[in-house]
């Protein structure tokens, strides 16, 4: 490949720089679907939907504690026998737990990746503050709220699943672990639970609203209604989860 330089009637041929040829011949790799922003957003949306469905089911199960120890323990036992007699005891529940763990990991990975990509794309902050959803309170608490949620999940598993830090211990029934775990003497556990759930609510509200925006639904007349839906769903889940520990603290569930 050559380039021609014209000077009056005379011409001279010169070779282009080697690096220019290389850059033209070898375009950068896109990284595939998961390497793109759309791919990461899709991962975040799918894993987010899985986690929301889990939260809804978990909340409904927790509310069974209002019907007494027998009902709640029967519900917990039913989870362990899902799939029987076609599958051995607890196999299907273990599969669900693995799916949830993978979903949490992928959700965090996609969120961190998108945040880093956005930061690199705009390394210099705007001279003037721009008012947008991204500047809302929920977004500012996403990072630290995520840390609190992860710590809470670890504690929650050690407390109510494995019984390691629960007064009822490993051999306690699910109902005993629930009641003793939120006993008034362990008020600090309830406070941590409330704080974590508030963060979950903020995270969920922002996630739902972002999903509506990504799908192109949040525009025109649907803007306010969908924003209300995101807030309402988050509020229902938070209040549903908070009802149980507060009922134990006040003696309604005992």
C-alpha positions in Angstrom: 0.0 0.0 0.0 1.4 3.4 -1.0 0.4 7.0 -0.6 0.8 9.7 -3.3 1.9 13.3 -2.6 1.3 15.8 -5.3 3.5 18.8 -5.7 2.7 20.6 -8.9 3.3 18.2 -11.8 5.7 16.0 -9.7 4.7 13.1 -7.5 6.5 11.1 -4.9 5.5 7.8 -3.3 5.9 7.2 0.4 5.1 4.2 2.5 2.5 4.8 5.3 3.6 4.1 8.9 3.5 0.4 9.9 1.4 1.0 13.0 -1.3 2.8 11.0 -1.6 -0.3 8.7 -1.8 -2.6 11.7 -4.5 -0.6 13.4 -6.5 -0.6 10.1 -6.1 -4.4 9.6 -6.8 -5.5 13.2 -9.9 -4.0 14.8 -10.3 -4.4 18.5 -12.3 -7.3 19.8 -15.8 -6.6 21.2 -15.6 -9.2 23.9 -18.7 -11.0 22.9 -22.2 -10.6 24.3 -21.2 -10.6 28.0 -18.4 -8.1 27.2 -20.9 -5.6 25.9 -23.0 -3.2 28.0 -26.2 -4.7 26.7 -25.1 -8.2 27.6 -24.2 -7.1 31.2 -27.6 -5.3 31.5 -29.3 -8.5 30.3 -27.4 -10.5 33.0 -28.4 -8.0 35.6 -32.1 -8.1 34.5 -32.4 -11.9 34.5 -30.6 -12.4 37.8 -32.5 -9.5 39.3 -35.8 -11.1 38.3 -34.7 -14.4 39.9 -33.8 -12.7 43.2 -37.1 -10.8 43.2 -39.1 -14.0 42.8 -37.1 -15.5 45.6 -37.8 -12.6 47.9 -41.5 -12.8 47.2 -41.6 -16.5 48.0 -39.4 -16.1 51.1 -41.6 -13.3 52.4 -44.8 -15.4 51.9 -43.1 -18.3 53.7 -42.0 -16.1 56.6 -45.6 -14.8 57.1 -46.7 -18.4 57.9 -45.2 -17.9 61.3 -48.3 -15.9 62.2 -50.3 -19.2 62.0 -48.2 -20.9 64.7 -45.3 -23.2 65.1 -46.8 -26.3 63.4 -47.7 -24.4 60.2 -44.3 -22.7 60.0 -42.4 -26.0 60.7 -44.5 -27.8 58.1 -43.6 -25.2 55.5 -39.9 -25.5 56.3 -40.1 -29.3 56.0 -42.0 -29.0 52.7 -39.0 -27.0 51.3 -36.7 -29.9 52.2 -38.9 -32.5 50.5 -39.4 -30.7 47.2 -39.3 -33.1 44.3 -40.0 -36.2 46.4 -40.4 -39.1 45.7 -38.7 -38.4 42.3 -35.7 -36.7 43.9 -33.9 -37.5 47.1 -34.6 -35.3 50.1 -33.2 -31.7 49.8 -31.8 -32.2 46.3 -34.1 -29.7 44.6 -33.7 -27.2 47.5 -29.9 -27.5 47.1 -30.3 -26.8 43.4 -32.4 -23.7 44.1 -29.8 -22.5 46.6 -27.0 -22.9 44.0 -29.0 -21.0 41.4 -29.6 -18.2 44.0 -25.9 -18.1 44.9 -24.9 -17.9 41.2 -27.5 -15.2 40.5 -26.1 -13.1 43.4 -22.6 -13.4 42.1 -23.5 -12.6 38.5 -25.7 -9.7 39.6 -22.8 -8.2 41.6 -20.4 -8.8 38.7 -22.6 -7.1 36.1 -23.3 -4.2 38.4 -19.6 -3.6 39.2 -18.7 -4.0 35.5 -21.2 -1.5 34.3 -20.2 1.0 37.0 -16.6 0.7 36.0 -17.4 1.1 32.3 -19.5 4.2 33.0 -16.7 5.7 35.1 -14.1 5.1 32.3 -16.5 6.5 29.7 -16.8 9.7 31.7 -13.6 10.2 33.7 -14.2 13.9 34.2 -17.2 14.9 36.3 -19.8 17.2 34.9 -19.1 20.9 35.7 -22.7 21.3 36.8 -24.7 18.8 38.7 -27.4 17.1 36.6 -30.7 16.2 38.2 -31.6 12.6 37.2 -32.6 9.3 38.6 -28.9 8.5 38.9 -28.5 11.3 41.4 -31.2 10.0 43.7 -30.8 8.8 47.2 -31.2 5.2 46.3 -28.3 5.3 43.9 -25.9 7.0 46.4 -26.6 4.1 48.9 -26.3 1.3 46.3 -22.6 0.7 47.0 -22.7 0.7 50.8 -26.2 -0.8 50.8 -24.8 -3.7 48.8 -22.1 -4.3 51.4 -24.6 -4.3 54.2 -26.9 -6.7 52.3 -24.1 -9.2 51.7 -23.0 -9.0 55.4 -26.7 -9.5 56.4 -27.1 -12.5 54.1 -24.1 -14.2 55.7 -25.4 -13.5 59.2 -28.9 -14.6 58.3 -27.6 -18.0 57.0 -25.5 -18.5 60.2 -28.4 -17.5 62.4 -31.6 -19.0 61.0 -30.3 -21.6 58.5 -27.3 -23.2 60.2 -28.1 -22.1 63.8 -24.4 -21.3 64.4 -25.1 -18.0 66.1 -28.7 -18.7 67.1 -29.6 -19.5 70.7 -31.7 -22.5 69.6 -28.7 -24.0 67.9 -28.5 -26.5 65.0 -31.1 -28.8 66.5 -33.7 -26.2 67.0 -36.8 -26.2 64.9 -37.2 -23.5 62.3 -39.9 -21.8 64.4 -37.7 -22.0 67.5 -34.8 -20.4 65.6 -37.1 -17.7 64.3 -38.5 -16.8 67.7 -35.2 -17.0 69.7 -33.3 -15.3 66.9 -35.5 -12.2 67.2 -35.9 -12.3 71.0 -36.2 -8.9 72.6 -32.8 -9.5 74.3 -31.2 -9.7 70.9 -32.6 -6.3 69.9 -29.4 -5.5 68.0 -30.1 -8.3 65.6 -33.5 -6.8 64.8 -32.0 -3.4 64.2 -29.5 -4.9 61.8 -32.3 -6.8 60.1 -34.3 -3.6 59.7 -31.3 -1.7 58.3 -30.6 -4.4 55.8 -34.2 -4.6 54.6 -34.3 -0.8 54.1 -31.3 -1.2 51.9 -32.9 -4.1 50.0 -36.0 -1.9 49.5 -33.9 1.0 48.1 -32.0 -1.4 45.9 -35.1 -3.0 44.6 -37.0 0.2 43.9 -34.0 1.5 41.9 -33.6 -1.8 40.1 -37.3 -2.0 39.1 -37.3 1.6 37.9 -34.1 1.1 35.9 -35.6 -2.0 34.3 -38.7 0.0 33.2 -36.4 2.6 31.7 -34.2 0.1 30.0 -37.3 -1.6 28.4 -38.5 1.8 27.2 -41.7 1.7 29.3 -41.1 4.7 31.6 -42.1 7.5 29.3 -45.1 9.8 28.8 -48.1 8.9 30.8 -46.6 5.7 32.2 -43.7 7.6 33.9 -45.5 8.3 37.2 -47.5 5.1 37.5 -44.5 2.9 36.9 -42.4 4.9 39.3 -45.2 4.3 41.8 -45.2 0.5 41.0 -41.5 0.3 41.7 -41.9 2.0 45.1 -45.1 0.0 46.0 -43.5 -3.4 45.2 -40.4 -2.5 47.3 -42.5 -1.2 50.2 -44.7 -4.3 50.3 -41.7 -6.6 50.4 -39.9 -4.6 53.1 -43.0 -4.4 55.3 -43.8 -8.1 54.7 -40.3 -9.1 55.9 -40.3 -6.6 58.8 -43.7 -7.9 60.1 -42.2 -11.1 61.5 -39.3 -9.8 63.6 -41.4 -6.9 64.9 -44.1 -9.4 65.8 -41.6 -11.5 67.8 -40.2 -8.4 69.5 -43.7 -7.3 70.6 -44.8 -10.8 71.6 -47.4 -11.3 68.9 -45.4 -14.3 67.6 -44.0 -16.3 70.5 
